[in-house]
Amino acid sequence: MDYGHLPNRGIICINMKSFFASFFSVIRGLNSLKIRLAALGDTKPVGICCISCHTLIKEGIKTGSRLFDIPKKKDIT
């Protein structure tokens, strides 16, 4: 396929789950660059992580992680 005749435009992809974690922390007056935040659908051990901040995503805690997969550390909210 020849793409030369199509319009040239930029496309931005945003990780909305990380965005909502950052937004949530800003609303609460927390530093979104330093907070380690994960929001769960349920507080039972099998609860699923709905959103997590970028620092936790780098550590492997992402959407679909279970509560028992998240380390029990005081700095994780």
N, C-alpha and C positions, 0 to 999 in steps of 0.2 A: 504494500500500500504506500502511495506517495503522500507524505504528510506536509509537503511543501505548500499546498493550497489551503491548509487549515489555519485558523487564526493562531498567533503566537501569544500565549498568556501564561502567567505564573499561577501555580496551584500550591496552596499551603495546607499541610496536614497537621492537625493538632490532636494530641492525646487528650481527649476530653475528660477521661477519668482522672488523670493527673491534674487537669485544670480545675475540676470540681474539688479535689482535695486542697489545692492551693486557695481556691475561693473560700472554702469552708474555714480554713485556718485564718485568713484575713478577716473574715466576719467576726471571728472569735478574738481578734486582736493578737494573734500569734504570728511569728515570723515564718512565712511560708517557705523560705529557703532553708530554715534550720529545723522546723518541726518534722517529726517522724510520725505521720498520721495514716491510719488505716480505718476505713469505715466499713462496718460489717452489717449484714442483713439480719443477723441474729447473734445473741451472746452465748449461745450453746457452743460446745466444743466443735460441732460440725458446721457452725455458722460460716457463711461464705463472704469473703472480702469483696465488697462492691467497688470501692475506690481506694487507691493508696497514693501517697505523695511520691515524687520522683526519686527521693533518696531510698525509699523502701523498694521501689521497682528495681533499682540498681542492685539491691540485695536479693532479688528473686521473689519478693512478696508482691504479687500482682493480682489482678482480677481473677477470681476463681480459687484463690488460696483459702484454705480452711483456717479457722481460728487456731487449731492446734499446730498449724504450720508456722504461725507467727511466733517468734521468740518471746519469751516472757522477760522483757526488759523494761525498766522504769522510764526510759526515754521514748518509748513507743506509745503514742496516744491512740 
